[in-house]
Amino acid sequence: MAQASRGTVILVDGHEVAVSNPDKPLFAEAGLTKLDLVNYYVAVAEGALRGAGGRPCVLVRYPDGVGGEFFFQKRAPANRPEWVEVTTIRFPSGNTAEEVVPRNAATLAWMANLNCIELHPHPVRADDLDHPDELRVDLDPVPGVPWTQIRDVADVAREVLHEHGLVGWPKTSGSRGIHVLVRIEPRWSFDQVRRAALAVAREVERRVPKLASSQWWKEQRHGVFVDYNQNAKDRTVASAYSVRPRPDARVSTPVGWDELRTCDPADFTLKTVPQRLKELGDPHAGIDDAAGSVDALLELSAKQERDGQGDAPWPPHYRKQAGEPPRAPPSVRKPKPLLEVARADRETEAIAAAEAWKQKHPKAAAHLQPADVLVDRMRGSSSLWYRVRINLEHVPARLRPKSDKPS
């Protein structure tokens, strides 16, 4: 690799990739620069392209590095090398955009030069944008849930998938959860794949109701939320080998099922994963050869509907669906004593704010259940922010703080 300077050019897959300001710190605490990020994606390109290659990707850009402002860019920059492929995506709103489709390590390096720390591909291939070839089981724990519980829920999800003829491929999310990826044949619509994922979520909850939840509204969740809506059209998740915007430059890392039982996600970082991939290979190497059918899950969904479980709430910016329940949280329909206690730009800051509130109000905090701390991810047109609310329904009225007003 070229040495960092005011600007440098590296040769990747026969293409020259300009790296501007290579010494720019992107992970200040970890001492990592933009050039470190570029070199990382070149080093792990084989695995990263298995997850994001050939798929349209949203660009998530961190011009000031982790801890600074960031934004989502759905439209590929007009000033791009001719070898960077794009495809036109149509969103549920009816709008369209040309999104980047990485096909090689050079494109990954070019994206990293744009301060794209993460890889966020859609679950479709560029040659068929209407039929997903990946079902995503996103296990998202509420605050306070231990890693061991998330692993246990992942094992149950694996069982459900196996019993319905599908293979689950686990990876750490790079944040607090686990993703289980499922290759499927590209024969079903986004709505059908989402419905199949909802069937998985509900079946997992049925088997381990104390550990997992399929409830969309945060105030109803507990344990590990199985986020079926990550399969709705226009939703993306960080893919395999994506770096995450955390101070330690943690990576969303593929693991085997046995390793999932013993691994520590904090061990997988930008510094360690390239050597891991070189020595151990990619645990997801066989994923593309394991495409299956979601017919059995759709039959499970139909059974659930006959038993009274129809559609579940969609994200707020989607059109209202036939048979969808009211798109409003129960606290709006039947108000609960909710306090908005903080807003933050980062999830870690939001969680820290919730802990600070509990320390400030220890008597009230002693009555809270894990699901009473609501950290809401609020998505704007091009950015995310986090709202922290506390549900005080389990706190005796005499102990409820008087200083905050219910949100």
MOVEN-V473787 format. One record per helix or strand of 3 or more residues. SS is the DSSP state (helix for helix, strand for strand). FROM is the first residue (numbers start at 0). TO is the last residue. If there is no record, write none. Layout:
ss: (SS SS)
from: (FROM FROM)
to: (TO TO)
This chain:
ss: (strand strand strand helix helix strand strand strand strand helix strand helix strand strand helix helix strand helix helix helix helix helix helix helix strand helix helix helix strand strand helix)
from: (6 14 24 33 44 55 70 84 95 104 133 146 168 177 189 217 223 227 256 264 272 286 294 329 337 346 361 369 372 383 396)
to: (11 19 26 42 51 60 72 89 100 112 140 162 171 183 206 219 225 230 259 266 279 288 305 332 343 359 364 371 378 390 398)
